[in-house]
Amino acid sequence: MFNILVVEDDKNLRKLITICLNKNNYNTYEATNGVEALQVLD
């Protein structure tokens, strides 16, 4: 299974992308900006 980091500042769009990916058996992580994304990666 693949892990995907979704980085999007729009909450609704981020949730929609995450839901679609989860339905297709991807593990997802969310971040709202680049700084937060780097923190998630650590």
MARKOLKE-304535 format. One record per atom (N, C-alpha, C): residue number from 1; residue in three letters; chain; atom name; x, y, z. Coordinates in steps of 0.001 Angstrom, whole numbers, plus 500000, padded with zeros to 6 digits. Each point is the difference from the previous one (the first is absolute). Layout:
<recs>
 resi resn chain name   east  north     up
  NUM  ALA     A   CA      X      Y      Z
...
</recs>
This chain:
<recs>
 resi resn chain name   east  north     up
    1  MET     A    N 500845 498822 500000
    1  MET     A   CA 499155 501178 500000
    1  MET     A    C 500893 501244 500000
    2  PHE     A    N 499592 500996 499266
    2  PHE     A   CA 500757 501240 499876
    2  PHE     A    C 499550 501038 501027
    3  ASN     A    N 500923 500850 500405
    3  ASN     A   CA 499705 501129 500882
    3  ASN     A    C 500051 501274 499171
    4  ILE     A    N 499006 500852 500178
    4  ILE     A   CA 499932 501256 499259
    4  ILE     A    C 499798 501154 500971
    5  LEU     A    N 500794 501031 499836
    5  LEU     A   CA 499856 501223 500791
    5  LEU     A    C 499233 501016 499168
    6  VAL     A    N 498831 500386 500469
    6  VAL     A   CA 499164 500979 499309
    6  VAL     A    C 500260 501360 500643
    7  VAL     A    N 500529 500931 499216
    7  VAL     A   CA 500290 501350 500489
    7  VAL     A    C 499095 500966 499248
    8  GLU     A    N 499047 500567 500730
    8  GLU     A   CA 499007 500902 499401
    8  GLU     A    C 499474 500915 501090
    9  ASP     A    N 499955 501296 499723
    9  ASP     A   CA 499541 500947 501014
    9  ASP     A    C 498480 500083 500099
   10  ASP     A    N 499293 499592 498964
   10  ASP     A   CA 498543 500000 500035
   10  ASP     A    C 499520 498719 500689
   11  LYS     A    N 499372 500149 501170
   11  LYS     A   CA 499602 498853 500817
   11  LYS     A    C 499064 499050 499255
   12  ASN     A    N 499004 500538 499313
   12  ASN     A   CA 499024 499152 499303
   12  ASN     A    C 500639 499218 498871
   13  LEU     A    N 500853 500636 499225
   13  LEU     A   CA 500673 499315 498905
   13  LEU     A    C 500944 498930 500543
   14  ARG     A    N 500724 500319 501079
   14  ARG     A   CA 500908 499036 500620
   14  ARG     A    C 499238 498761 500467
   15  LYS     A    N 498848 500208 500632
   15  LYS     A   CA 499186 498876 500476
   15  LYS     A    C 499475 499172 498827
   16  LEU     A    N 499564 500650 498926
   16  LEU     A   CA 499490 499294 498827
   16  LEU     A    C 501087 499125 499387
   17  ILE     A    N 501187 500556 499845
   17  ILE     A   CA 501121 499234 499441
   17  ILE     A    C 500323 498816 500898
   18  THR     A    N 500042 500246 501308
   18  THR     A   CA 500325 498946 500962
   18  THR     A    C 498965 498879 499962
   19  ILE     A    N 498742 500354 499946
   19  ILE     A   CA 498925 498998 499945
   19  ILE     A    C 500122 499145 498739
   20  CYS     A    N 500229 500636 498868
   20  CYS     A   CA 500142 499265 498729
   20  CYS     A    C 501185 499041 500046
   21  LEU     A    N 501114 500473 500537
   21  LEU     A   CA 501187 499148 500090
   21  LEU     A    C 499781 498840 500966
   22  ASN     A    N 499377 500280 501132
   22  ASN     A   CA 499729 498937 500977
   22  ASN     A    C 499079 498933 499425
   23  LYS     A    N 499031 500407 499201
   23  LYS     A   CA 499084 499034 499379
   23  LYS     A    C 500728 499097 499012
   24  ASN     A    N 501142 500470 499502
   24  ASN     A   CA 500798 499214 499062
   24  ASN     A    C 501201 499341 500681
   25  ASN     A    N 499876 499822 501317
   25  ASN     A   CA 500965 499254 500809
   25  ASN     A    C 501387 500630 500103
   26  TYR     A    N 500053 501315 500055
   26  TYR     A   CA 501254 500695 500265
   26  TYR     A    C 499988 500500 501448
   27  ASN     A    N 501154 499955 500641
   27  ASN     A   CA 500147 500629 501315
   27  ASN     A    C 500273 501471 499759
   28  THR     A    N 499294 500861 500686
   28  THR     A   CA 500185 501431 499773
   28  THR     A    C 500386 500726 501277
   29  TYR     A    N 500768 501049 499810
   29  TYR     A   CA 500365 500936 501048
   29  TYR     A    C 499652 501375 499465
   30  GLU     A    N 499638 500909 500886
   30  GLU     A   CA 499559 501323 499572
   30  GLU     A    C 500862 501099 500587
   31  ALA     A    N 500186 501057 499209
   31  ALA     A   CA 500688 501209 500451
   31  ALA     A    C 499363 501186 499290
   32  THR     A    N 500036 501152 500673
   32  THR     A   CA 499373 501183 499426
   32  THR     A    C 500981 500899 499259
   33  ASN     A    N 501297 499808 500235
   33  ASN     A   CA 501004 500823 499320
   33  ASN     A    C 501338 499269 499973
   34  GLY     A    N 500997 500611 499381
   34  GLY     A   CA 501297 499364 499852
   34  GLY     A    C 500717 499738 501307
   35  VAL     A    N 499895 500937 500932
   35  VAL     A   CA 500659 499833 501299
   35  VAL     A    C 499395 498808 500733
   36  GLU     A    N 498688 499922 500010
   36  GLU     A   CA 499318 498886 500656
   36  GLU     A    C 500326 498677 499301
   37  ALA     A    N 500104 500037 498681
   37  ALA     A   CA 500337 498788 499242
   37  ALA     A    C 501374 499474 500402
   38  LEU     A    N 500954 500886 500167
   38  LEU     A   CA 501345 499586 500424
   38  LEU     A    C 499970 499396 501398
   39  GLN     A    N 499153 500520 500872
   39  GLN     A   CA 499863 499444 501346
   39  GLN     A    C 499397 498595 499948
   40  VAL     A    N 499035 499811 499119
   40  VAL     A   CA 499381 498673 499854
   40  VAL     A    C 501026 498992 499477
   41  LEU     A    N 500858 500449 499098
   41  LEU     A   CA 501002 499096 499435
   41  LEU     A    C 501048 499578 501022
   42  ASP     A    N 500255 500857 501005
   42  ASP     A   CA 500978 499623 501041
   42  ASP     A    C 499368 499042 500929
</recs>
